[in-house]
Amino acid sequence: MLLVSAAVLSSACFFYYGLSLLVSEHMAGEFTRYGLQRYRPFIGALQLAGSMGLALGVYLPKLADLASLGLATLTVLGIIARWK
């Protein structure tokens, strides 16, 4: 039950963040600041896809594994972008 709750919460957070990447002026400014403005729609779409993968992963565990790997990769790349 705890894992399902964590997956649902994580999915909701990534969905919110992915959606904000696509519609928020603040997020557009952040991506411009880091010189990544052309990747913003793509990263937003990946965030939304990953969140859906986590949500569906409750029923399809292999999908959850793939979604988790993709979202972890995006997170690590985001940390690297901020370090530079």
Backbone hydrogen bonds, N-H to C=O, Kabsch-Sander energy under -0.5 kcal/mol:
donor,donor_aa,acceptor,acceptor_aa,energy
5,S,1,M,-2.3
6,A,2,L,-2.5
7,A,3,L,-2.4
8,V,4,V,-2.5
9,L,5,S,-2.5
10,S,6,A,-2.7
11,S,7,A,-2.5
12,A,8,V,-2.3
13,C,9,L,-2.3
14,F,10,S,-2.6
15,F,11,S,-2.3
16,Y,12,A,-2.4
17,Y,13,C,-2.4
18,G,14,F,-2.8
19,L,15,F,-2.6
20,S,16,Y,-2.4
21,L,17,Y,-1.8
22,L,18,G,-1.0
23,V,19,L,-1.4
24,S,20,S,-2.4
28,A,24,S,-1.7
29,G,25,E,-2.3
30,E,26,H,-2.0
31,F,27,M,-2.3
32,T,28,A,-2.0
33,R,29,G,-2.5
34,Y,30,E,-1.6
35,G,32,T,-1.3
36,L,31,F,-3.2
37,Q,31,F,-0.6
39,Y,36,L,-1.8
40,R,36,L,-0.7
40,R,37,Q,-0.7
43,I,39,Y,-2.9
44,G,40,R,-2.6
45,A,41,P,-2.3
46,L,42,F,-2.3
47,Q,43,I,-2.4
48,L,44,G,-2.3
49,A,45,A,-2.6
50,G,46,L,-2.7
51,S,47,Q,-2.3
52,M,48,L,-2.1
53,G,49,A,-2.4
54,L,50,G,-2.3
55,A,51,S,-2.2
56,L,52,M,-2.9
57,G,53,G,-1.4
58,V,55,A,-1.1
59,Y,56,L,-1.7
60,L,56,L,-1.8
63,L,60,L,-1.0
64,A,60,L,-1.6
65,D,61,P,-2.0
66,L,62,K,-2.0
67,A,63,L,-2.8
68,S,64,A,-2.6
69,L,65,D,-2.2
70,G,66,L,-2.4
71,L,67,A,-2.7
72,A,68,S,-2.4
73,T,69,L,-2.2
74,L,70,G,-2.3
75,T,71,L,-2.2
76,V,72,A,-2.5
77,L,73,T,-2.5
78,G,74,L,-2.1
79,I,75,T,-2.1
80,I,76,V,-2.4
81,A,77,L,-2.3
82,R,78,G,-1.8
83,W,79,I,-1.9
84,K,80,I,-1.8
